[in-house]
Amino acid sequence: MSVIDNERTKLLANALDRASTACFTVGVATPLAGYLYGVISFAAPIGYWLAFTAAGWLGIATALHLWARRILKGLKP
C-alpha cells in the first residue's frame, strides 16, 4: 500500500470519527444539556421517547467510531 493509500484510509477513518462525534453531540449531549438546564423534562411522555432516541444516537455514534477503528487496522507500514 502506498503512502497515498494510507493517507486516504486515514482521511476516511477521520471522517467517520467526526461523524460519530456529531451524532453524539446532536443526539446525546444536546438533549442532556436541555434536561440539565430545565428546557425539557423527562417526566413528560415525550421525555421517554427522547431518552430512547438518545440511546439510538449513542449506538450510531459507537458504531461509526468502531468502524473507523476497523478501517485504521488496514494501514500498512
PDB file of N, CA, C, O and CB in Angstrom:
ATOM      1  N   MET A   1       0.864  -1.171   0.000  1.00  0.00           N
ATOM      2  CA  MET A   1       0.000   0.000   0.000  1.00  0.00           C
ATOM      3  C   MET A   1       0.910   1.234   0.000  1.00  0.00           C
ATOM      4  O   MET A   1       1.875   1.311   0.761  1.00  0.00           O
ATOM      5  CB  MET A   1      -0.983  -0.002   1.242  1.00  0.00           C
ATOM      6  N   SER A   2       0.590   2.171  -0.847  1.00  0.00           N
ATOM      7  CA  SER A   2       1.425   3.361  -0.957  1.00  0.00           C
ATOM      8  C   SER A   2       1.075   4.371   0.132  1.00  0.00           C
ATOM      9  O   SER A   2       0.093   4.221   0.859  1.00  0.00           O
ATOM     10  CB  SER A   2       1.267   3.999  -2.343  1.00  0.00           C
ATOM     11  N   VAL A   3       1.896   5.386   0.219  1.00  0.00           N
ATOM     12  CA  VAL A   3       1.664   6.455   1.187  1.00  0.00           C
ATOM     13  C   VAL A   3       0.332   7.144   0.889  1.00  0.00           C
ATOM     14  O   VAL A   3      -0.394   7.524   1.808  1.00  0.00           O
ATOM     15  CB  VAL A   3       2.827   7.482   1.161  1.00  0.00           C
ATOM     16  N   ILE A   4       0.022   7.300  -0.365  1.00  0.00           N
ATOM     17  CA  ILE A   4      -1.236   7.949  -0.749  1.00  0.00           C
ATOM     18  C   ILE A   4      -2.429   7.122  -0.274  1.00  0.00           C
ATOM     19  O   ILE A   4      -3.404   7.670   0.240  1.00  0.00           O
ATOM     20  CB  ILE A   4      -1.300   8.150  -2.283  1.00  0.00           C
ATOM     21  N   ASP A   5      -2.349   5.814  -0.447  1.00  0.00           N
ATOM     22  CA  ASP A   5      -3.441   4.954   0.013  1.00  0.00           C
ATOM     23  C   ASP A   5      -3.593   5.006   1.527  1.00  0.00           C
ATOM     24  O   ASP A   5      -4.712   5.018   2.039  1.00  0.00           O
ATOM     25  CB  ASP A   5      -3.207   3.513  -0.436  1.00  0.00           C
ATOM     26  N   ASN A   6      -2.466   5.038   2.249  1.00  0.00           N
ATOM     27  CA  ASN A   6      -2.529   5.165   3.701  1.00  0.00           C
ATOM     28  C   ASN A   6      -3.198   6.469   4.113  1.00  0.00           C
ATOM     29  O   ASN A   6      -4.012   6.488   5.037  1.00  0.00           O
ATOM     30  CB  ASN A   6      -1.130   5.083   4.301  1.00  0.00           C
ATOM     31  N   GLU A   7      -2.858   7.554   3.435  1.00  0.00           N
ATOM     32  CA  GLU A   7      -3.456   8.849   3.773  1.00  0.00           C
ATOM     33  C   GLU A   7      -4.953   8.873   3.458  1.00  0.00           C
ATOM     34  O   GLU A   7      -5.736   9.462   4.204  1.00  0.00           O
ATOM     35  CB  GLU A   7      -2.743   9.976   3.013  1.00  0.00           C
ATOM     36  N   ARG A   8      -5.346   8.243   2.372  1.00  0.00           N
ATOM     37  CA  ARG A   8      -6.772   8.161   2.041  1.00  0.00           C
ATOM     38  C   ARG A   8      -7.530   7.331   3.077  1.00  0.00           C
ATOM     39  O   ARG A   8      -8.662   7.650   3.438  1.00  0.00           O
ATOM     40  CB  ARG A   8      -6.963   7.557   0.639  1.00  0.00           C
ATOM     41  N   THR A   9      -6.893   6.271   3.543  1.00  0.00           N
ATOM     42  CA  THR A   9      -7.507   5.437   4.579  1.00  0.00           C
ATOM     43  C   THR A   9      -7.674   6.225   5.872  1.00  0.00           C
ATOM     44  O   THR A   9      -8.718   6.150   6.520  1.00  0.00           O
ATOM     45  CB  THR A   9      -6.660   4.177   4.833  1.00  0.00           C
ATOM     46  N   LYS A  10      -6.642   6.984   6.245  1.00  0.00           N
ATOM     47  CA  LYS A  10      -6.734   7.798   7.457  1.00  0.00           C
ATOM     48  C   LYS A  10      -7.789   8.894   7.311  1.00  0.00           C
ATOM     49  O   LYS A  10      -8.494   9.208   8.270  1.00  0.00           O
ATOM     50  CB  LYS A  10      -5.371   8.421   7.782  1.00  0.00           C
ATOM     51  N   LEU A  11      -7.900   9.475   6.118  1.00  0.00           N
ATOM     52  CA  LEU A  11      -8.904  10.511   5.875  1.00  0.00           C
ATOM     53  C   LEU A  11     -10.312   9.952   6.031  1.00  0.00           C
ATOM     54  O   LEU A  11     -11.177  10.604   6.618  1.00  0.00           O
ATOM     55  CB  LEU A  11      -8.728  11.111   4.475  1.00  0.00           C
ATOM     56  N   LEU A  12     -10.549   8.751   5.512  1.00  0.00           N
ATOM     57  CA  LEU A  12     -11.855   8.114   5.653  1.00  0.00           C
ATOM     58  C   LEU A  12     -12.161   7.813   7.112  1.00  0.00           C
ATOM     59  O   LEU A  12     -13.271   8.064   7.580  1.00  0.00           O
ATOM     60  CB  LEU A  12     -11.915   6.830   4.828  1.00  0.00           C
ATOM     61  N   ALA A  13     -11.185   7.277   7.829  1.00  0.00           N
ATOM     62  CA  ALA A  13     -11.389   6.968   9.244  1.00  0.00           C
ATOM     63  C   ALA A  13     -11.670   8.237  10.051  1.00  0.00           C
ATOM     64  O   ALA A  13     -12.524   8.232  10.938  1.00  0.00           O
ATOM     65  CB  ALA A  13     -10.160   6.242   9.814  1.00  0.00           C
ATOM     66  N   ASN A  14     -10.961   9.314   9.747  1.00  0.00           N
ATOM     67  CA  ASN A  14     -11.208  10.577  10.447  1.00  0.00           C
ATOM     68  C   ASN A  14     -12.598  11.119  10.152  1.00  0.00           C
ATOM     69  O   ASN A  14     -13.260  11.645  11.047  1.00  0.00           O
ATOM     70  CB  ASN A  14     -10.159  11.611  10.058  1.00  0.00           C
ATOM     71  N   ALA A  15     -13.045  10.997   8.915  1.00  0.00           N
ATOM     72  CA  ALA A  15     -14.384  11.465   8.563  1.00  0.00           C
ATOM     73  C   ALA A  15     -15.460  10.682   9.325  1.00  0.00           C
ATOM     74  O   ALA A  15     -16.432  11.260   9.810  1.00  0.00           O
ATOM     75  CB  ALA A  15     -14.611  11.339   7.045  1.00  0.00           C
ATOM     76  N   LEU A  16     -15.276   9.373   9.423  1.00  0.00           N
ATOM     77  CA  LEU A  16     -16.234   8.554  10.168  1.00  0.00           C
ATOM     78  C   LEU A  16     -16.218   8.901  11.654  1.00  0.00           C
ATOM     79  O   LEU A  16     -17.268   8.930  12.296  1.00  0.00           O
ATOM     80  CB  LEU A  16     -15.927   7.064   9.974  1.00  0.00           C
ATOM     81  N   ASP A  17     -15.044   9.163  12.198  1.00  0.00           N
ATOM     82  CA  ASP A  17     -14.959   9.513  13.611  1.00  0.00           C
ATOM     83  C   ASP A  17     -15.585  10.880  13.875  1.00  0.00           C
ATOM     84  O   ASP A  17     -16.230  11.072  14.905  1.00  0.00           O
ATOM     85  CB  ASP A  17     -13.500   9.501  14.076  1.00  0.00           C
ATOM     86  N   ARG A  18     -15.405  11.823  12.969  1.00  0.00           N
ATOM     87  CA  ARG A  18     -16.065  13.130  13.126  1.00  0.00           C
ATOM     88  C   ARG A  18     -17.579  12.984  13.025  1.00  0.00           C
ATOM     89  O   ARG A  18     -18.315  13.671  13.733  1.00  0.00           O
ATOM     90  CB  ARG A  18     -15.558  14.129  12.061  1.00  0.00           C
ATOM     91  N   ALA A  19     -18.046  12.105  12.160  1.00  0.00           N
ATOM     92  CA  ALA A  19     -19.484  11.860  12.059  1.00  0.00           C
ATOM     93  C   ALA A  19     -20.014  11.246  13.353  1.00  0.00           C
ATOM     94  O   ALA A  19     -21.125  11.561  13.780  1.00  0.00           O
ATOM     95  CB  ALA A  19     -19.795  10.937  10.864  1.00  0.00           C
ATOM     96  N   SER A  20     -19.228  10.375  13.977  1.00  0.00           N
ATOM     97  CA  SER A  20     -19.670   9.781  15.243  1.00  0.00           C
ATOM     98  C   SER A  20     -19.732  10.843  16.339  1.00  0.00           C
ATOM     99  O   SER A  20     -20.627  10.810  17.184  1.00  0.00           O
ATOM    100  CB  SER A  20     -18.725   8.633  15.666  1.00  0.00           C
ATOM    101  N   THR A  21     -18.793  11.779  16.329  1.00  0.00           N
ATOM    102  CA  THR A  21     -18.820  12.867  17.304  1.00  0.00           C
ATOM    103  C   THR A  21     -20.045  13.752  17.085  1.00  0.00           C
ATOM    104  O   THR A  21     -20.680  14.185  18.047  1.00  0.00           O
ATOM    105  CB  THR A  21     -17.531  13.705  17.214  1.00  0.00           C
ATOM    106  N   ALA A  22     -20.375  14.018  15.839  1.00  0.00           N
ATOM    107  CA  ALA A  22     -21.559  14.823  15.537  1.00  0.00           C
ATOM    108  C   ALA A  22     -22.834  14.110  15.986  1.00  0.00           C
ATOM    109  O   ALA A  22     -23.737  14.747  16.530  1.00  0.00           O
ATOM    110  CB  ALA A  22     -21.628  15.133  14.034  1.00  0.00           C
ATOM    111  N   CYS A  23     -22.917  12.812  15.767  1.00  0.00           N
ATOM    112  CA  CYS A  23     -24.086  12.048  16.212  1.00  0.00           C
ATOM    113  C   CYS A  23     -24.224  12.094  17.727  1.00  0.00           C
ATOM    114  O   CYS A  23     -25.330  12.243  18.246  1.00  0.00           O
ATOM    115  CB  CYS A  23     -23.990  10.593  15.737  1.00  0.00           C
ATOM    116  N   PHE A  24     -23.109  11.966  18.438  1.00  0.00           N
ATOM    117  CA  PHE A  24     -23.153  12.033  19.889  1.00  0.00           C
ATOM    118  C   PHE A  24     -23.611  13.416  20.348  1.00  0.00           C
ATOM    119  O   PHE A  24     -24.430  13.529  21.260  1.00  0.00           O
ATOM    120  CB  PHE A  24     -21.778  11.699  20.482  1.00  0.00           C
ATOM    121  N   THR A  25     -23.087  14.459  19.722  1.00  0.00           N
ATOM    122  CA  THR A  25     -23.439  15.819  20.118  1.00  0.00           C
ATOM    123  C   THR A  25     -24.912  16.108  19.877  1.00  0.00           C
ATOM    124  O   THR A  25     -25.593  16.650  20.748  1.00  0.00           O
ATOM    125  CB  THR A  25     -22.585  16.825  19.366  1.00  0.00           C
ATOM    126  N   VAL A  26     -25.402  15.750  18.708  1.00  0.00           N
ATOM    127  CA  VAL A  26     -26.793  16.039  18.356  1.00  0.00           C
ATOM    128  C   VAL A  26     -27.772  15.182  19.149  1.00  0.00           C
ATOM    129  O   VAL A  26     -28.792  15.680  19.625  1.00  0.00           O
ATOM    130  CB  VAL A  26     -27.013  15.822  16.866  1.00  0.00           C
ATOM    131  N   GLY A  27     -27.467  13.914  19.291  1.00  0.00           N
ATOM    132  CA  GLY A  27     -28.445  13.004  19.864  1.00  0.00           C
ATOM    133  C   GLY A  27     -28.340  12.764  21.351  1.00  0.00           C
ATOM    134  O   GLY A  27     -29.313  12.333  21.969  1.00  0.00           O
ATOM    135  N   VAL A  28     -27.176  13.033  21.957  1.00  0.00           N
ATOM    136  CA  VAL A  28     -26.994  12.730  23.376  1.00  0.00           C
ATOM    137  C   VAL A  28     -26.686  13.996  24.181  1.00  0.00           C
ATOM    138  O   VAL A  28     -27.391  14.313  25.139  1.00  0.00           O
ATOM    139  CB  VAL A  28     -25.869  11.704  23.559  1.00  0.00           C
ATOM    140  N   ALA A  29     -25.641  14.711  23.793  1.00  0.00           N
ATOM    141  CA  ALA A  29     -25.199  15.856  24.588  1.00  0.00           C
ATOM    142  C   ALA A  29     -26.222  16.994  24.588  1.00  0.00           C
ATOM    143  O   ALA A  29     -26.461  17.607  25.628  1.00  0.00           O
ATOM    144  CB  ALA A  29     -23.868  16.365  24.064  1.00  0.00           C
ATOM    145  N   THR A  30     -26.822  17.278  23.442  1.00  0.00           N
ATOM    146  CA  THR A  30     -27.786  18.372  23.376  1.00  0.00           C
ATOM    147  C   THR A  30     -29.038  18.097  24.208  1.00  0.00           C
ATOM    148  O   THR A  30     -29.437  18.969  24.980  1.00  0.00           O
ATOM    149  CB  THR A  30     -28.177  18.628  21.936  1.00  0.00           C
ATOM    150  N   PRO A  31     -29.682  16.920  24.091  1.00  0.00           N
ATOM    151  CA  PRO A  31     -30.836  16.661  24.968  1.00  0.00           C
ATOM    152  C   PRO A  31     -30.461  16.631  26.452  1.00  0.00           C
ATOM    153  O   PRO A  31     -31.244  17.064  27.297  1.00  0.00           O
ATOM    154  CB  PRO A  31     -31.486  15.340  24.586  1.00  0.00           C
ATOM    155  N   LEU A  32     -29.275  16.125  26.769  1.00  0.00           N
ATOM    156  CA  LEU A  32     -28.839  16.101  28.153  1.00  0.00           C
ATOM    157  C   LEU A  32     -28.649  17.520  28.694  1.00  0.00           C
ATOM    158  O   LEU A  32     -29.037  17.813  29.825  1.00  0.00           O
ATOM    159  CB  LEU A  32     -27.543  15.304  28.283  1.00  0.00           C
ATOM    160  N   ALA A  33     -28.061  18.383  27.896  1.00  0.00           N
ATOM    161  CA  ALA A  33     -27.905  19.780  28.309  1.00  0.00           C
ATOM    162  C   ALA A  33     -29.267  20.448  28.469  1.00  0.00           C
ATOM    163  O   ALA A  33     -29.472  21.228  29.399  1.00  0.00           O
ATOM    164  CB  ALA A  33     -27.051  20.555  27.288  1.00  0.00           C
ATOM    165  N   GLY A  34     -30.193  20.145  27.571  1.00  0.00           N
ATOM    166  CA  GLY A  34     -31.542  20.701  27.699  1.00  0.00           C
ATOM    167  C   GLY A  34     -32.222  20.250  28.971  1.00  0.00           C
ATOM    168  O   GLY A  34     -32.935  21.026  29.609  1.00  0.00           O
ATOM    169  N   TYR A  35     -32.008  19.009  29.343  1.00  0.00           N
ATOM    170  CA  TYR A  35     -32.584  18.491  30.586  1.00  0.00           C
ATOM    171  C   TYR A  35     -31.946  19.148  31.800  1.00  0.00           C
ATOM    172  O   TYR A  35     -32.645  19.539  32.736  1.00  0.00           O
ATOM    173  CB  TYR A  35     -32.413  16.971  30.663  1.00  0.00           C
ATOM    174  N   LEU A  36     -30.622  19.272  31.790  1.00  0.00           N
ATOM    175  CA  LEU A  36     -29.919  19.857  32.935  1.00  0.00           C
ATOM    176  C   LEU A  36     -30.274  21.326  33.148  1.00  0.00           C
ATOM    177  O   LEU A  36     -30.306  21.797  34.285  1.00  0.00           O
ATOM    178  CB  LEU A  36     -28.421  19.718  32.748  1.00  0.00           C
ATOM    179  N   TYR A  37     -30.538  22.048  32.069  1.00  0.00           N
ATOM    180  CA  TYR A  37     -30.879  23.461  32.180  1.00  0.00           C
ATOM    181  C   TYR A  37     -32.388  23.704  32.242  1.00  0.00           C
ATOM    182  O   TYR A  37     -32.827  24.854  32.223  1.00  0.00           O
ATOM    183  CB  TYR A  37     -30.292  24.216  31.017  1.00  0.00           C
ATOM    184  N   GLY A  38     -33.169  22.657  32.313  1.00  0.00           N
ATOM    185  CA  GLY A  38     -34.601  22.791  32.501  1.00  0.00           C
ATOM    186  C   GLY A  38     -35.395  23.128  31.255  1.00  0.00           C
ATOM    187  O   GLY A  38     -36.558  23.521  31.350  1.00  0.00           O
ATOM    188  N   VAL A  39     -34.790  22.980  30.094  1.00  0.00           N
ATOM    189  CA  VAL A  39     -35.503  23.263  28.849  1.00  0.00           C
ATOM    190  C   VAL A  39     -36.505  22.157  28.548  1.00  0.00           C
ATOM    191  O   VAL A  39     -37.594  22.420  28.038  1.00  0.00           O
ATOM    192  CB  VAL A  39     -34.514  23.420  27.681  1.00  0.00           C
ATOM    193  N   ILE A  40     -36.131  20.910  28.868  1.00  0.00           N
ATOM    194  CA  ILE A  40     -37.030  19.784  28.668  1.00  0.00           C
ATOM    195  C   ILE A  40     -37.174  19.031  29.984  1.00  0.00           C
ATOM    196  O   ILE A  40     -36.359  19.167  30.897  1.00  0.00           O
ATOM    197  CB  ILE A  40     -36.511  18.846  27.543  1.00  0.00           C
ATOM    198  N   SER A  41     -38.213  18.250  30.051  1.00  0.00           N
ATOM    199  CA  SER A  41     -38.435  17.446  31.249  1.00  0.00           C
ATOM    200  C   SER A  41     -38.658  16.003  30.825  1.00  0.00           C
ATOM    201  O   SER A  41     -39.441  15.730  29.915  1.00  0.00           O
ATOM    202  CB  SER A  41     -39.647  17.980  32.075  1.00  0.00           C
ATOM    203  N   PHE A  42     -37.967  15.081  31.488  1.00  0.00           N
ATOM    204  CA  PHE A  42     -38.138  13.665  31.155  1.00  0.00           C
ATOM    205  C   PHE A  42     -39.391  13.087  31.808  1.00  0.00           C
ATOM    206  O   PHE A  42     -39.712  11.920  31.586  1.00  0.00           O
ATOM    207  CB  PHE A  42     -36.909  12.866  31.589  1.00  0.00           C
ATOM    208  N   ALA A  43     -40.099  13.876  32.603  1.00  0.00           N
ATOM    209  CA  ALA A  43     -41.330  13.395  33.212  1.00  0.00           C
ATOM    210  C   ALA A  43     -42.469  13.363  32.190  1.00  0.00           C
ATOM    211  O   ALA A  43     -43.410  12.581  32.331  1.00  0.00           O
ATOM    212  CB  ALA A  43     -41.711  14.276  34.406  1.00  0.00           C
ATOM    213  N   ALA A  44     -42.383  14.195  31.185  1.00  0.00           N
ATOM    214  CA  ALA A  44     -43.416  14.238  30.152  1.00  0.00           C
ATOM    215  C   ALA A  44     -43.307  12.993  29.273  1.00  0.00           C
ATOM    216  O   ALA A  44     -42.233  12.398  29.184  1.00  0.00           O
ATOM    217  CB  ALA A  44     -43.289  15.531  29.293  1.00  0.00           C
ATOM    218  N   PRO A  45     -44.396  12.592  28.625  1.00  0.00           N
ATOM    219  CA  PRO A  45     -44.343  11.408  27.749  1.00  0.00           C
ATOM    220  C   PRO A  45     -43.284  11.527  26.658  1.00  0.00           C
ATOM    221  O   PRO A  45     -42.677  10.526  26.277  1.00  0.00           O
ATOM    222  CB  PRO A  45     -45.699  11.179  27.108  1.00  0.00           C
ATOM    223  N   ILE A  46     -43.059  12.725  26.155  1.00  0.00           N
ATOM    224  CA  ILE A  46     -42.048  12.884  25.107  1.00  0.00           C
ATOM    225  C   ILE A  46     -40.648  12.658  25.671  1.00  0.00           C
ATOM    226  O   ILE A  46     -39.725  12.349  24.917  1.00  0.00           O
ATOM    227  CB  ILE A  46     -42.144  14.283  24.469  1.00  0.00           C
ATOM    228  N   GLY A  47     -40.476  12.805  26.973  1.00  0.00           N
ATOM    229  CA  GLY A  47     -39.173  12.603  27.590  1.00  0.00           C
ATOM    230  C   GLY A  47     -38.676  11.180  27.442  1.00  0.00           C
ATOM    231  O   GLY A  47     -37.485  10.957  27.226  1.00  0.00           O
ATOM    232  N   TYR A  48     -39.575  10.212  27.556  1.00  0.00           N
ATOM    233  CA  TYR A  48     -39.171   8.814  27.386  1.00  0.00           C
ATOM    234  C   TYR A  48     -38.777   8.536  25.942  1.00  0.00           C
ATOM    235  O   TYR A  48     -37.811   7.822  25.676  1.00  0.00           O
ATOM    236  CB  TYR A  48     -40.304   7.869  27.816  1.00  0.00           C
ATOM    237  N   TRP A  49     -39.527   9.101  25.028  1.00  0.00           N
ATOM    238  CA  TRP A  49     -39.188   8.965  23.622  1.00  0.00           C
ATOM    239  C   TRP A  49     -37.812   9.577  23.358  1.00  0.00           C
ATOM    240  O   TRP A  49     -37.014   9.026  22.599  1.00  0.00           O
ATOM    241  CB  TRP A  49     -40.261   9.631  22.736  1.00  0.00           C
ATOM    242  N   LEU A  50     -37.544  10.718  23.990  1.00  0.00           N
ATOM    243  CA  LEU A  50     -36.262  11.387  23.820  1.00  0.00           C
ATOM    244  C   LEU A  50     -35.114  10.544  24.385  1.00  0.00           C
ATOM    245  O   LEU A  50     -34.028  10.506  23.808  1.00  0.00           O
ATOM    246  CB  LEU A  50     -36.290  12.759  24.496  1.00  0.00           C
ATOM    247  N   ALA A  51     -35.353   9.878  25.495  1.00  0.00           N
ATOM    248  CA  ALA A  51     -34.322   9.018  26.086  1.00  0.00           C
ATOM    249  C   ALA A  51     -34.004   7.836  25.164  1.00  0.00           C
ATOM    250  O   ALA A  51     -32.838   7.482  24.993  1.00  0.00           O
ATOM    251  CB  ALA A  51     -34.777   8.505  27.472  1.00  0.00           C
ATOM    252  N   PHE A  52     -35.031   7.229  24.572  1.00  0.00           N
ATOM    253  CA  PHE A  52     -34.790   6.116  23.645  1.00  0.00           C
ATOM    254  C   PHE A  52     -34.092   6.605  22.373  1.00  0.00           C
ATOM    255  O   PHE A  52     -33.240   5.910  21.820  1.00  0.00           O
ATOM    256  CB  PHE A  52     -36.120   5.418  23.285  1.00  0.00           C
ATOM    257  N   THR A  53     -34.454   7.787  21.922  1.00  0.00           N
ATOM    258  CA  THR A  53     -33.796   8.359  20.751  1.00  0.00           C
ATOM    259  C   THR A  53     -32.324   8.632  21.041  1.00  0.00           C
ATOM    260  O   THR A  53     -31.462   8.367  20.203  1.00  0.00           O
ATOM    261  CB  THR A  53     -34.501   9.651  20.316  1.00  0.00           C
ATOM    262  N   ALA A  54     -32.040   9.163  22.230  1.00  0.00           N
ATOM    263  CA  ALA A  54     -30.649   9.420  22.610  1.00  0.00           C
ATOM    264  C   ALA A  54     -29.858   8.115  22.656  1.00  0.00           C
ATOM    265  O   ALA A  54     -28.695   8.082  22.255  1.00  0.00           O
ATOM    266  CB  ALA A  54     -30.583  10.133  23.978  1.00  0.00           C
ATOM    267  N   ALA A  55     -30.468   7.065  23.129  1.00  0.00           N
ATOM    268  CA  ALA A  55     -29.801   5.765  23.152  1.00  0.00           C
ATOM    269  C   ALA A  55     -29.508   5.291  21.729  1.00  0.00           C
ATOM    270  O   ALA A  55     -28.454   4.708  21.477  1.00  0.00           O
ATOM    271  CB  ALA A  55     -30.666   4.727  23.896  1.00  0.00           C
ATOM    272  N   GLY A  56     -30.413   5.533  20.818  1.00  0.00           N
ATOM    273  CA  GLY A  56     -30.191   5.179  19.414  1.00  0.00           C
ATOM    274  C   GLY A  56     -29.045   5.970  18.806  1.00  0.00           C
ATOM    275  O   GLY A  56     -28.202   5.410  18.105  1.00  0.00           O
ATOM    276  N   TRP A  57     -29.010   7.280  19.073  1.00  0.00           N
ATOM    277  CA  TRP A  57     -27.913   8.117  18.580  1.00  0.00           C
ATOM    278  C   TRP A  57     -26.578   7.662  19.158  1.00  0.00           C
ATOM    279  O   TRP A  57     -25.563   7.660  18.461  1.00  0.00           O
ATOM    280  CB  TRP A  57     -28.162   9.591  18.929  1.00  0.00           C
ATOM    281  N   LEU A  58     -26.582   7.279  20.425  1.00  0.00           N
ATOM    282  CA  LEU A  58     -25.361   6.793  21.056  1.00  0.00           C
ATOM    283  C   LEU A  58     -24.892   5.502  20.375  1.00  0.00           C
ATOM    284  O   LEU A  58     -23.694   5.305  20.172  1.00  0.00           O
ATOM    285  CB  LEU A  58     -25.588   6.557  22.567  1.00  0.00           C
ATOM    286  N   GLY A  59     -25.832   4.632  20.026  1.00  0.00           N
ATOM    287  CA  GLY A  59     -25.485   3.405  19.320  1.00  0.00           C
ATOM    288  C   GLY A  59     -24.898   3.679  17.941  1.00  0.00           C
ATOM    289  O   GLY A  59     -23.936   3.031  17.531  1.00  0.00           O
ATOM    290  N   ILE A  60     -25.477   4.640  17.230  1.00  0.00           N
ATOM    291  CA  ILE A  60     -24.959   5.005  15.909  1.00  0.00           C
ATOM    292  C   ILE A  60     -23.556   5.594  16.026  1.00  0.00           C
ATOM    293  O   ILE A  60     -22.668   5.262  15.241  1.00  0.00           O
ATOM    294  CB  ILE A  60     -25.902   6.009  15.215  1.00  0.00           C
ATOM    295  N   ALA A  61     -23.365   6.475  17.016  1.00  0.00           N
ATOM    296  CA  ALA A  61     -22.045   7.078  17.223  1.00  0.00           C
ATOM    297  C   ALA A  61     -21.002   6.013  17.544  1.00  0.00           C
ATOM    298  O   ALA A  61     -19.882   6.065  17.036  1.00  0.00           O
ATOM    299  CB  ALA A  61     -22.101   8.117  18.351  1.00  0.00           C
ATOM    300  N   THR A  62     -21.363   5.066  18.371  1.00  0.00           N
ATOM    301  CA  THR A  62     -20.437   3.984  18.731  1.00  0.00           C
ATOM    302  C   THR A  62     -20.097   3.136  17.507  1.00  0.00           C
ATOM    303  O   THR A  62     -18.938   2.782  17.292  1.00  0.00           O
ATOM    304  CB  THR A  62     -21.043   3.097  19.839  1.00  0.00           C
ATOM    305  N   ALA A  63     -21.110   2.815  16.712  1.00  0.00           N
ATOM    306  CA  ALA A  63     -20.877   2.004  15.513  1.00  0.00           C
ATOM    307  C   ALA A  63     -19.951   2.718  14.532  1.00  0.00           C
ATOM    308  O   ALA A  63     -19.057   2.092  13.962  1.00  0.00           O
ATOM    309  CB  ALA A  63     -22.208   1.670  14.828  1.00  0.00           C
ATOM    310  N   LEU A  64     -20.152   4.023  14.328  1.00  0.00           N
ATOM    311  CA  LEU A  64     -19.282   4.771  13.423  1.00  0.00           C
ATOM    312  C   LEU A  64     -17.847   4.823  13.934  1.00  0.00           C
ATOM    313  O   LEU A  64     -16.898   4.690  13.161  1.00  0.00           O
ATOM    314  CB  LEU A  64     -19.815   6.183  13.232  1.00  0.00           C
ATOM    315  N   HIS A  65     -17.697   5.017  15.232  1.00  0.00           N
ATOM    316  CA  HIS A  65     -16.355   5.072  15.813  1.00  0.00           C
ATOM    317  C   HIS A  65     -15.641   3.723  15.661  1.00  0.00           C
ATOM    318  O   HIS A  65     -14.466   3.677  15.296  1.00  0.00           O
ATOM    319  CB  HIS A  65     -16.430   5.473  17.303  1.00  0.00           C
ATOM    320  N   LEU A  66     -16.347   2.642  15.939  1.00  0.00           N
ATOM    321  CA  LEU A  66     -15.738   1.320  15.812  1.00  0.00           C
ATOM    322  C   LEU A  66     -15.410   0.988  14.356  1.00  0.00           C
ATOM    323  O   LEU A  66     -14.417   0.319  14.072  1.00  0.00           O
ATOM    324  CB  LEU A  66     -16.665   0.257  16.391  1.00  0.00           C
ATOM    325  N   TRP A  67     -16.245   1.457  13.451  1.00  0.00           N
ATOM    326  CA  TRP A  67     -15.989   1.248  12.024  1.00  0.00           C
ATOM    327  C   TRP A  67     -14.704   1.987  11.626  1.00  0.00           C
ATOM    328  O   TRP A  67     -13.888   1.452  10.876  1.00  0.00           O
ATOM    329  CB  TRP A  67     -17.200   1.739  11.162  1.00  0.00           C
ATOM    330  N   ALA A  68     -14.527   3.210  12.128  1.00  0.00           N
ATOM    331  CA  ALA A  68     -13.315   3.971  11.826  1.00  0.00           C
ATOM    332  C   ALA A  68     -12.083   3.259  12.373  1.00  0.00           C
ATOM    333  O   ALA A  68     -11.048   3.209  11.708  1.00  0.00           O
ATOM    334  CB  ALA A  68     -13.411   5.389  12.408  1.00  0.00           C
ATOM    335  N   ARG A  69     -12.188   2.715  13.571  1.00  0.00           N
ATOM    336  CA  ARG A  69     -11.050   1.977  14.143  1.00  0.00           C
ATOM    337  C   ARG A  69     -10.726   0.745  13.306  1.00  0.00           C
ATOM    338  O   ARG A  69      -9.557   0.408  13.121  1.00  0.00           O
ATOM    339  CB  ARG A  69     -11.350   1.561  15.598  1.00  0.00           C
ATOM    340  N   ARG A  70     -11.751   0.077  12.804  1.00  0.00           N
ATOM    341  CA  ARG A  70     -11.533  -1.112  11.982  1.00  0.00           C
ATOM    342  C   ARG A  70     -10.840  -0.746  10.660  1.00  0.00           C
ATOM    343  O   ARG A  70      -9.987  -1.486  10.170  1.00  0.00           O
ATOM    344  CB  ARG A  70     -12.874  -1.821  11.703  1.00  0.00           C
ATOM    345  N   ILE A  71     -11.213   0.382  10.105  1.00  0.00           N
ATOM    346  CA  ILE A  71     -10.574   0.825   8.866  1.00  0.00           C
ATOM    347  C   ILE A  71      -9.101   1.112   9.089  1.00  0.00           C
ATOM    348  O   ILE A  71      -8.275   0.805   8.230  1.00  0.00           O
ATOM    349  CB  ILE A  71     -11.273   2.069   8.315  1.00  0.00           C
ATOM    350  N   LEU A  72      -8.759   1.697  10.232  1.00  0.00           N
ATOM    351  CA  LEU A  72      -7.361   2.016  10.509  1.00  0.00           C
ATOM    352  C   LEU A  72      -6.500   0.767  10.682  1.00  0.00           C
ATOM    353  O   LEU A  72      -5.280   0.840  10.534  1.00  0.00           O
ATOM    354  CB  LEU A  72      -7.265   2.875  11.752  1.00  0.00           C
ATOM    355  N   LYS A  73      -7.103  -0.365  10.988  1.00  0.00           N
ATOM    356  CA  LYS A  73      -6.319  -1.596  11.083  1.00  0.00           C
ATOM    357  C   LYS A  73      -5.749  -2.026   9.733  1.00  0.00           C
ATOM    358  O   LYS A  73      -4.836  -2.850   9.667  1.00  0.00           O
ATOM    359  CB  LYS A  73      -7.174  -2.712  11.656  1.00  0.00           C
ATOM    360  N   GLY A  74      -6.291  -1.467   8.669  1.00  0.00           N
ATOM    361  CA  GLY A  74      -5.827  -1.814   7.329  1.00  0.00           C
ATOM    362  C   GLY A  74      -4.601  -1.049   6.863  1.00  0.00           C
ATOM    363  O   GLY A  74      -4.134  -1.254   5.743  1.00  0.00           O
ATOM    364  N   LEU A  75      -4.071  -0.167   7.708  1.00  0.00           N
ATOM    365  CA  LEU A  75      -2.872   0.587   7.324  1.00  0.00           C
ATOM    366  C   LEU A  75      -1.660  -0.327   7.236  1.00  0.00           C
ATOM    367  O   LEU A  75      -1.506  -1.258   8.026  1.00  0.00           O
ATOM    368  CB  LEU A  75      -2.604   1.719   8.324  1.00  0.00           C
ATOM    369  N   LYS A  76      -0.818  -0.048   6.278  1.00  0.00           N
ATOM    370  CA  LYS A  76       0.411  -0.826   6.087  1.00  0.00           C
ATOM    371  C   LYS A  76       1.615   0.073   6.335  1.00  0.00           C
ATOM    372  O   LYS A  76       1.570   1.267   6.040  1.00  0.00           O
ATOM    373  CB  LYS A  76       0.471  -1.443   4.656  1.00  0.00           C
ATOM    374  N   PRO A  77       2.684  -0.491   6.874  1.00  0.00           N
ATOM    375  CA  PRO A  77       3.909   0.307   7.086  1.00  0.00           C
ATOM    376  C   PRO A  77       4.599   0.658   5.781  1.00  0.00           C
ATOM    377  O   PRO A  77       5.635   1.322   5.789  1.00  0.00           O
ATOM    378  CB  PRO A  77       4.883  -0.448   7.982  1.00  0.00           C
TER     379      PRO A  77
END
